[in-house]
Amino acid sequence: MKKIKFIFVKMWEWIRPYFTIKMLPIILTVYFITNVSWYFIAFVDVGLPSWLMTTAKAYLIFLWSPIAIEKPIIIAISLVIYRIIYKENFERESR
């Protein structure tokens, strides 16, 4: 139990600097572009080719697999966009 708590504490320390009001719209936009658009393509029938809908479903299956590292990629892309827009870097708080 102590190891699990230690992992969650370390994970929270790593994620906490990214939860700011300025970062939230960027993360949501990147998430929408990278994931939600694929849900739309896969499950909303708007006359898209069937091969595209099948590819989107396959991509979504990959995203739900344990080997997908999509969340760190979304955070990395969001960091790059944040630095371009606000010209700031995230810095850890010293204790």
N, C-alpha and C positions, 0 to 999 in steps of 0.2 A: 504494500500500500504506500509505503514511503517513496518508492521509486516512481510510482504513478503520480503522486503529488509533486515530486521533484520535476518530473517531465512537464506537467501542466504549468508549474511555476515558471520554469525556463521558457516554455512556449509563450506564456503571457508576457514575460519580459521582452521577448523578441517582437511580439505583435503590438504591444501597447503604443509605441511611438507612431504607429500608422493610423491609429484611431483618432483622427482630428477632424474638425469640421471642414477644413480645407481639403483633406484627403478623401473624404467620403464620396463626393460626386465623381472624383476621378476613378476610384475603385469601382463604383457602380457602373460607370460608363464602360470601363474596360471589361467588366464582367458581362454587361449587356452585349457588347460587341463579340466577345469570345464565346459566350455560352447561350444566352437567351435567344440570340438570332438563330442558332442551330436548333433549338427547341421549336421555334416558329417554322423553320424550313422542314423539320421532320414531321410535325404533327398537324400543321394547318394546311389544308389542301387549297392552294390558290392557283392551281394549274402548273405547278413546277414539274419538271421531268421526274419520273419515278426513280431514276438512278441517283438524282440529287437527294431525294428524300431518303433513299436507302443509305446513301453515304452519310447523311446527317444522323440517322439513327445509329449507324455503326460508330460514328464519332462520339455520340452520347453514351453508348455502351462503354467505350473506352474511358470516358470521363468518370463513369461510376466505378471503374475497376480500381483496385487498390494500388496499381502501379502508376496511375496518372498523377502527375505533379503539377496539376493545373493551378492550384491556389498559389504556390510560390511564384509561378510564372505571372499570374495576374498581379501579385504584389510587386514583382520586379518591373513589369511594364508600367504600373501605376507610379512607381518611384521615378522612373525615367520621365514620364509625362509631368509629374509634380515638379521635378527639378527644372524642366524646360519652362513651365508656366510661372512658377514662383521664385526661381533662382535661389532656392534654399536646399540644404541638405538636412537629413534627419541626424540628430545627435543623441546619443544615449545620455541619460541623466546620471551624473556621478553620485554615488551614495556615500 
